[in-house]
Amino acid sequence: MKQISWDEFEQVELRVGTIIKVEEFPEAREPTYKLRIDFGEEIGIKKSSAKITQLYSKEDLLNKQVVCVINFPPKQVGPFMSEVLTTGFVTDQDKITLAIPEHPVPNGSILA
């Protein structure tokens, strides 16, 4: 495991947002959703592609708060520009379970 400094870690902006729209992404190579996530007034609404279809339906995701990296450069995923990285953990069955706050927090809150 590569170690990083505290200064390097502080450069990663992990923020909470609420998923406000979920769409199928048939052009993706693997089953994927296109998400619109509201990070509050300061950051606004951002787009993300997420390979989370195995554990979550579109209805499960709507209004769910998620933890995202918001300061990576945008990434082109097929015809879709993903602006933030939605975080999660890989299960022992290679499925992604989302990293979510245990209790509701204001959109845009930073991981402390």
TIRO-2110 file (N, C-alpha, C; in Angstrom, 1 decimal):
// TIRO-2110
0.8, -1.2, 0.0, N, 1, A
0.0, 0.0, 0.0, CA, 1, A
0.9, 1.2, 0.0, C, 1, A
0.6, 2.1, -0.9, N, 2, A
1.3, 3.4, -1.0, CA, 2, A
0.9, 4.3, 0.1, C, 2, A
1.8, 4.9, 0.8, N, 3, A
1.4, 5.9, 1.8, CA, 3, A
1.4, 7.3, 1.2, C, 3, A
0.5, 8.1, 1.7, N, 4, A
0.4, 9.5, 1.2, CA, 4, A
0.5, 10.4, 2.5, C, 4, A
0.9, 11.6, 2.2, N, 5, A
1.0, 12.6, 3.3, CA, 5, A
-0.4, 13.2, 3.6, C, 5, A
-0.5, 13.8, 4.8, N, 6, A
-1.8, 14.5, 5.2, CA, 6, A
-2.1, 15.6, 4.2, C, 6, A
-1.1, 16.3, 3.7, N, 7, A
-1.3, 17.3, 2.7, CA, 7, A
-1.9, 16.8, 1.5, C, 7, A
-1.4, 15.6, 1.0, N, 8, A
-2.0, 15.0, -0.2, CA, 8, A
-3.4, 14.6, 0.0, C, 8, A
-3.8, 14.0, 1.2, N, 9, A
-5.1, 13.6, 1.5, CA, 9, A
-6.1, 14.9, 1.5, C, 9, A
-5.6, 16.0, 2.1, N, 10, A
-6.4, 17.2, 2.2, CA, 10, A
-6.7, 17.7, 0.8, C, 10, A
-6.0, 17.4, -0.2, N, 11, A
-6.3, 17.8, -1.6, CA, 11, A
-7.6, 17.2, -2.2, C, 11, A
-7.9, 16.0, -1.6, N, 12, A
-9.1, 15.3, -2.1, CA, 12, A
-10.4, 15.8, -1.5, C, 12, A
-11.3, 16.4, -2.3, N, 13, A
-12.5, 16.9, -1.7, CA, 13, A
-13.6, 15.8, -1.8, C, 13, A
-13.9, 15.3, -0.6, N, 14, A
-15.0, 14.3, -0.5, CA, 14, A
-16.2, 15.0, 0.1, C, 14, A
-17.3, 15.1, -0.7, N, 15, A
-18.5, 15.8, -0.3, CA, 15, A
-19.7, 15.0, -0.4, C, 15, A
-20.7, 15.4, 0.3, N, 16, A
-22.0, 14.7, 0.3, CA, 16, A
-23.0, 15.4, -0.7, C, 16, A
-23.7, 14.6, -1.4, N, 17, A
-24.7, 15.1, -2.3, CA, 17, A
-25.9, 14.2, -2.3, C, 17, A
-27.0, 14.7, -2.8, N, 18, A
-28.2, 13.9, -2.9, CA, 18, A
-28.5, 13.6, -4.3, C, 18, A
-28.8, 12.4, -4.6, N, 19, A
-29.1, 11.9, -6.0, CA, 19, A
-30.5, 12.4, -6.3, C, 19, A
-30.6, 13.3, -7.4, N, 20, A
-31.9, 13.8, -7.8, CA, 20, A
-32.4, 13.3, -9.1, C, 20, A
-31.6, 12.6, -9.8, N, 21, A
-32.0, 11.9, -11.1, CA, 21, A
-31.2, 10.7, -11.4, C, 21, A
-31.8, 9.7, -11.8, N, 22, A
-31.1, 8.4, -12.2, CA, 22, A
-31.6, 8.0, -13.5, C, 22, A
-30.7, 7.7, -14.5, N, 23, A
-31.0, 7.2, -15.8, CA, 23, A
-30.2, 6.0, -16.1, C, 23, A
-30.8, 5.1, -17.0, N, 24, A
-30.1, 4.0, -17.5, CA, 24, A
-29.0, 4.6, -18.4, C, 24, A
-27.9, 3.8, -18.6, N, 25, A
-26.8, 4.2, -19.4, CA, 25, A
-26.5, 3.0, -20.4, C, 25, A
-27.3, 2.8, -21.4, N, 26, A
-27.1, 1.7, -22.3, CA, 26, A
-25.9, 1.7, -23.1, C, 26, A
-25.3, 2.9, -23.3, N, 27, A
-24.0, 3.0, -24.1, CA, 27, A
-22.8, 2.5, -23.3, C, 27, A
-22.9, 2.4, -22.0, N, 28, A
-21.8, 1.9, -21.2, CA, 28, A
-21.4, 0.5, -21.5, C, 28, A
-20.2, 0.1, -21.3, N, 29, A
-19.7, -1.3, -21.6, CA, 29, A
-20.3, -2.2, -20.5, C, 29, A
-20.4, -1.8, -19.3, N, 30, A
-20.9, -2.6, -18.2, CA, 30, A
-22.2, -1.9, -17.7, C, 30, A
-23.1, -2.6, -17.0, N, 31, A
-24.3, -2.0, -16.5, CA, 31, A
-24.0, -0.8, -15.6, C, 31, A
-24.5, 0.3, -15.9, N, 32, A
-24.2, 1.6, -15.3, CA, 32, A
-25.4, 2.5, -15.3, C, 32, A
-25.4, 3.4, -14.2, N, 33, A
-26.4, 4.5, -14.2, CA, 33, A
-25.7, 5.8, -14.4, C, 33, A
-26.5, 6.7, -15.0, N, 34, A
-26.1, 8.1, -15.1, CA, 34, A
-26.8, 8.8, -13.9, C, 34, A
-26.1, 9.5, -13.1, N, 35, A
-26.6, 10.2, -11.9, CA, 35, A
-26.5, 11.7, -12.0, C, 35, A
-27.5, 12.4, -11.5, N, 36, A
-27.4, 13.8, -11.3, CA, 36, A
-27.4, 14.0, -9.7, C, 36, A
-26.4, 14.7, -9.2, N, 37, A
-26.3, 14.7, -7.7, CA, 37, A
-26.2, 16.2, -7.3, C, 37, A
-27.0, 16.6, -6.4, N, 38, A
-27.1, 17.9, -5.9, CA, 38, A
-26.2, 18.1, -4.7, C, 38, A
-25.2, 19.0, -4.8, N, 39, A
-24.2, 19.2, -3.8, CA, 39, A
-24.5, 20.6, -3.1, C, 39, A
-25.7, 21.1, -3.2, N, 40, A
-26.0, 22.4, -2.6, CA, 40, A
-25.6, 23.6, -3.4, C, 40, A
-25.9, 24.8, -2.8, N, 41, A
-25.8, 26.0, -3.5, CA, 41, A
-24.3, 26.3, -4.0, C, 41, A
-23.4, 26.1, -3.2, N, 42, A
-22.0, 26.4, -3.5, CA, 42, A
-21.4, 25.6, -4.7, C, 42, A
-21.8, 24.3, -4.8, N, 43, A
-21.2, 23.5, -5.8, CA, 43, A
-22.2, 23.2, -6.9, C, 43, A
-23.4, 23.1, -6.6, N, 44, A
-24.5, 22.9, -7.6, CA, 44, A
-24.7, 21.4, -7.9, C, 44, A
-25.3, 21.1, -9.1, N, 45, A
-25.7, 19.8, -9.5, CA, 45, A
-24.6, 19.3, -10.4, C, 45, A
-24.1, 18.1, -10.2, N, 46, A
-23.0, 17.5, -11.0, CA, 46, A
-23.5, 16.1, -11.5, C, 46, A
-22.8, 15.7, -12.6, N, 47, A
-23.1, 14.4, -13.2, CA, 47, A
-22.1, 13.3, -12.8, C, 47, A
-22.5, 12.1, -12.7, N, 48, A
-21.6, 11.0, -12.4, CA, 48, A
-22.2, 9.7, -13.0, C, 48, A
-21.2, 8.9, -13.5, N, 49, A
-21.6, 7.5, -14.0, CA, 49, A
-21.2, 6.6, -12.9, C, 49, A
-22.0, 5.6, -12.6, N, 50, A
-21.7, 4.7, -11.5, CA, 50, A
-22.2, 3.3, -11.8, C, 50, A
-21.3, 2.3, -11.6, N, 51, A
-21.5, 0.9, -11.8, CA, 51, A
-22.1, 0.3, -10.6, C, 51, A
-23.4, 0.7, -10.3, N, 52, A
-24.0, 0.3, -9.0, CA, 52, A
-25.3, -0.4, -9.3, C, 52, A
-25.5, -0.9, -10.5, N, 53, A
-26.8, -1.5, -10.9, CA, 53, A
-27.1, -2.8, -10.2, C, 53, A
-26.1, -3.5, -9.7, N, 54, A
-26.3, -4.9, -9.1, CA, 54, A
-27.0, -4.8, -7.8, C, 54, A
-26.8, -3.8, -7.0, N, 55, A
-27.3, -3.7, -5.7, CA, 55, A
-28.4, -2.6, -5.5, C, 55, A
-28.6, -1.7, -6.5, N, 56, A
-29.5, -0.6, -6.4, CA, 56, A
-30.4, -0.5, -7.7, C, 56, A
-31.7, -0.3, -7.4, N, 57, A
-32.6, 0.0, -8.5, CA, 57, A
-32.6, 1.6, -8.6, C, 57, A
-33.1, 2.1, -9.7, N, 58, A
-33.2, 3.5, -9.9, CA, 58, A
-34.0, 4.1, -8.8, C, 58, A
-35.1, 3.4, -8.4, N, 59, A
-35.9, 3.9, -7.3, CA, 59, A
-35.2, 4.0, -5.9, C, 59, A
-34.3, 3.0, -5.7, N, 60, A
-33.5, 2.9, -4.5, CA, 60, A
-32.6, 4.2, -4.3, C, 60, A
-32.1, 4.6, -5.5, N, 61, A
-31.1, 5.7, -5.5, CA, 61, A
-31.7, 7.1, -5.4, C, 61, A
-32.9, 7.3, -5.9, N, 62, A
-33.5, 8.6, -5.9, CA, 62, A
-33.6, 9.2, -4.4, C, 62, A
-33.0, 10.3, -4.2, N, 63, A
-33.0, 11.0, -2.9, CA, 63, A
-32.0, 10.4, -1.9, C, 63, A
-31.2, 9.5, -2.3, N, 64, A
-30.2, 9.0, -1.4, CA, 64, A
-29.0, 9.9, -1.4, C, 64, A
-28.4, 10.1, -0.2, N, 65, A
-27.2, 10.9, -0.1, CA, 65, A
-26.0, 9.9, -0.3, C, 65, A
-25.0, 10.5, -1.1, N, 66, A
-23.8, 9.7, -1.4, CA, 66, A
-22.5, 10.6, -1.2, C, 66, A
-21.4, 9.9, -1.0, N, 67, A
-20.1, 10.6, -0.8, CA, 67, A
-19.4, 10.5, -2.1, C, 67, A
-19.0, 11.7, -2.6, N, 68, A
-18.3, 11.8, -3.9, CA, 68, A
-17.0, 12.6, -3.8, C, 68, A
-16.1, 12.2, -4.7, N, 69, A
-14.9, 13.1, -4.9, CA, 69, A
-15.3, 14.1, -5.9, C, 69, A
-15.2, 15.4, -5.6, N, 70, A
-15.7, 16.4, -6.5, CA, 70, A
-14.6, 17.2, -7.2, C, 70, A
-13.4, 16.9, -6.9, N, 71, A
-12.3, 17.7, -7.5, CA, 71, A
-11.4, 16.9, -8.4, C, 71, A
-11.8, 15.8, -8.9, N, 72, A
-11.1, 15.1, -10.0, CA, 72, A
-11.5, 15.8, -11.3, C, 72, A
-10.6, 15.8, -12.3, N, 73, A
-11.0, 16.3, -13.6, CA, 73, A
-12.2, 15.5, -14.2, C, 73, A
-13.1, 16.2, -14.9, N, 74, A
-14.2, 15.4, -15.6, CA, 74, A
-13.6, 14.3, -16.4, C, 74, A
-14.4, 13.2, -16.5, N, 75, A
-13.9, 12.0, -17.3, CA, 75, A
-15.0, 11.6, -18.3, C, 75, A
-14.6, 11.5, -19.5, N, 76, A
-15.5, 11.1, -20.6, CA, 76, A
-15.7, 9.6, -20.5, C, 76, A
-17.0, 9.2, -20.4, N, 77, A
-17.4, 7.8, -20.3, CA, 77, A
-18.4, 7.6, -21.5, C, 77, A
-17.9, 7.1, -22.6, N, 78, A
-18.7, 7.0, -23.8, CA, 78, A
-19.2, 8.4, -24.1, C, 78, A
-20.5, 8.5, -24.4, N, 79, A
-21.0, 9.8, -24.7, CA, 79, A
-21.3, 10.7, -23.5, C, 79, A
-21.0, 10.3, -22.3, N, 80, A
-21.4, 11.0, -21.1, CA, 80, A
-20.1, 11.6, -20.4, C, 80, A
-20.2, 12.8, -19.9, N, 81, A
-19.1, 13.4, -19.2, CA, 81, A
-19.4, 13.3, -17.7, C, 81, A
-18.6, 12.5, -17.0, N, 82, A
-18.8, 12.3, -15.6, CA, 82, A
-17.9, 13.3, -14.9, C, 82, A
-18.6, 14.1, -14.0, N, 83, A
-17.9, 15.3, -13.3, CA, 83, A
-17.4, 15.0, -11.9, C, 83, A
-18.0, 14.0, -11.3, N, 84, A
-17.6, 13.6, -9.9, CA, 84, A
-17.5, 12.1, -9.8, C, 84, A
-16.8, 11.6, -8.9, N, 85, A
-16.6, 10.1, -8.6, CA, 85, A
-17.5, 9.8, -7.4, C, 85, A
-18.5, 9.0, -7.7, N, 86, A
-19.4, 8.4, -6.6, CA, 86, A
-18.6, 7.3, -6.0, C, 86, A
-18.5, 7.3, -4.6, N, 87, A
-17.6, 6.3, -4.0, CA, 87, A
-18.4, 5.2, -3.4, C, 87, A
-17.8, 4.0, -3.3, N, 88, A
-18.4, 2.9, -2.8, CA, 88, A
-17.3, 1.8, -2.5, C, 88, A
-17.7, 0.7, -2.0, N, 89, A
-16.8, -0.4, -1.6, CA, 89, A
-17.2, -1.6, -2.4, C, 89, A
-16.2, -2.4, -2.8, N, 90, A
-16.4, -3.6, -3.6, CA, 90, A
-16.7, -4.8, -2.6, C, 90, A
-17.8, -5.5, -2.8, N, 91, A
-18.1, -6.6, -1.9, CA, 91, A
-17.3, -7.8, -2.3, C, 91, A
-17.4, -8.9, -1.5, N, 92, A
-16.7, -10.1, -1.9, CA, 92, A
-17.3, -10.8, -3.1, C, 92, A
-18.5, -10.3, -3.6, N, 93, A
-19.1, -10.8, -4.9, CA, 93, A
-18.9, -9.8, -6.0, C, 93, A
-17.9, -8.9, -5.9, N, 94, A
-17.6, -7.9, -6.9, CA, 94, A
-18.8, -7.0, -7.2, C, 94, A
-19.6, -6.7, -6.3, N, 95, A
-20.6, -5.7, -6.4, CA, 95, A
-20.2, -4.4, -5.7, C, 95, A
-20.8, -3.3, -6.1, N, 96, A
-20.4, -2.0, -5.4, CA, 96, A
-21.5, -1.6, -4.5, C, 96, A
-21.2, -1.4, -3.2, N, 97, A
-22.1, -0.8, -2.2, CA, 97, A
-21.6, 0.6, -1.9, C, 97, A
-22.6, 1.5, -1.9, N, 98, A
-22.2, 2.9, -1.8, CA, 98, A
-21.7, 3.3, -0.5, C, 98, A
-20.8, 4.3, -0.5, N, 99, A
-20.4, 5.0, 0.7, CA, 99, A
-21.4, 6.1, 1.0, C, 99, A
-22.1, 6.0, 2.1, N, 100, A
-23.2, 6.9, 2.4, CA, 100, A
-23.1, 7.4, 3.9, C, 100, A
-23.6, 8.6, 4.1, N, 101, A
-23.6, 9.0, 5.5, CA, 101, A
-24.7, 8.2, 6.3, C, 101, A
-24.4, 7.9, 7.6, N, 102, A
-25.3, 7.2, 8.4, CA, 102, A
-26.6, 8.0, 8.7, C, 102, A
-26.4, 9.4, 8.8, N, 103, A
-27.5, 10.3, 9.1, CA, 103, A
-27.5, 11.4, 8.1, C, 103, A
-28.6, 12.0, 7.8, N, 104, A
-28.7, 13.1, 6.8, CA, 104, A
-27.8, 14.2, 7.2, C, 104, A
-27.1, 14.8, 6.2, N, 105, A
-26.3, 16.0, 6.4, CA, 105, A
-26.6, 17.0, 5.3, C, 105, A
-26.3, 18.2, 5.5, N, 106, A
-26.5, 19.2, 4.4, CA, 106, A
-25.7, 18.8, 3.1, C, 106, A
-26.3, 19.0, 2.0, N, 107, A
-25.6, 18.8, 0.7, CA, 107, A
-24.4, 19.7, 0.6, C, 107, A
-23.3, 19.1, 0.2, N, 108, A
-22.1, 19.9, 0.1, CA, 108, A
-21.2, 19.7, 1.3, C, 108, A
-21.7, 19.0, 2.3, N, 109, A
-20.8, 18.8, 3.5, CA, 109, A
-19.6, 18.1, 3.1, C, 109, A
-18.5, 18.5, 3.7, N, 110, A
-17.2, 17.9, 3.4, CA, 110, A
-16.9, 16.8, 4.4, C, 110, A
-16.3, 15.7, 4.0, N, 111, A
-15.8, 14.6, 4.9, CA, 111, A
-14.8, 15.2, 5.8, C, 111, A
-15.0, 15.0, 7.1, N, 112, A
-14.1, 15.5, 8.1, CA, 112, A
-13.3, 14.4, 8.8, C, 112, A
END
